[in-house]
Amino acid sequence: MADAVETACNALLSKIFETVKTLIVQADPDSILGLLENIIITGGGSMIPGFGDGLESLLEEEGFEGCKVHRIGSSYKTRVAAGALEADDRQWQNLLR
């Protein structure tokens, strides 16, 4: 049973890593440093022990230095809204491509 849980957690981590990597590569180069320092994960998967550390490690192995993954609970709506207010039009256009 433990092997099945580990396999499932690693598959989830891999999918999230690939998605985050894609978003970082598509981001405006001027905003990448701030983006790397403020990766926020939430939801059920974020509650897996070591998940944030695992994501940080994968990103650093890929060459994205200075990553900080923050795990947050129910306050995610406030954090997401604050980040959205800080984004400029150019950042939104890059994200929506």
Backbone hydrogen bonds, N-H to C=O, Kabsch-Sander energy under -0.5 kcal/mol:
donor,donor_aa,acceptor,acceptor_aa,energy
5,V,1,M,-2.0
6,E,2,A,-2.5
7,T,3,D,-2.4
8,A,4,A,-2.2
9,C,5,V,-2.6
10,N,6,E,-2.5
11,A,7,T,-2.0
12,L,8,A,-2.2
13,L,9,C,-2.6
14,S,10,N,-2.4
15,K,11,A,-2.1
16,I,12,L,-2.4
17,F,13,L,-2.7
18,E,14,S,-2.3
19,T,15,K,-2.0
20,V,16,I,-2.8
21,K,17,F,-2.8
22,T,18,E,-2.0
23,L,19,T,-2.2
24,I,20,V,-2.5
25,V,21,K,-2.3
26,Q,22,T,-1.6
27,A,23,L,-0.8
27,A,24,I,-0.9
31,S,28,D,-2.3
32,I,28,D,-0.6
32,I,29,P,-0.7
35,L,31,S,-2.2
36,L,32,I,-2.9
37,E,33,L,-1.6
38,N,35,L,-1.3
39,I,36,L,-0.5
39,I,68,K,-2.0
40,I,38,N,-0.6
41,I,70,H,-2.8
46,S,43,G,-0.6
47,M,43,G,-0.5
47,M,44,G,-1.4
48,I,45,G,-1.5
51,F,48,I,-2.3
54,G,50,G,-2.5
55,L,51,F,-2.2
56,E,52,G,-2.5
57,S,53,D,-2.5
58,L,54,G,-2.3
59,L,55,L,-2.3
60,E,56,E,-2.5
61,E,57,S,-2.6
62,E,58,L,-1.4
63,G,60,E,-1.3
64,F,59,L,-2.5
65,E,63,G,-1.2
67,C,64,F,-0.6
68,K,36,L,-2.7
70,H,39,I,-3.6
70,H,68,K,-0.6
72,I,41,I,-2.1
72,I,70,H,-0.6
76,Y,73,G,-1.3
77,K,74,S,-0.7
79,R,75,S,-1.8
80,V,76,Y,-2.9
81,A,77,K,-2.3
82,A,78,T,-2.1
83,G,79,R,-2.1
84,A,80,V,-2.3
85,L,81,A,-1.9
86,E,82,A,-1.1
87,A,83,G,-1.0
91,Q,88,D,-0.6
92,W,88,D,-1.7
93,Q,89,D,-2.4
94,N,90,R,-2.0
95,L,91,Q,-2.0
96,L,92,W,-2.1
97,R,94,N,-0.8
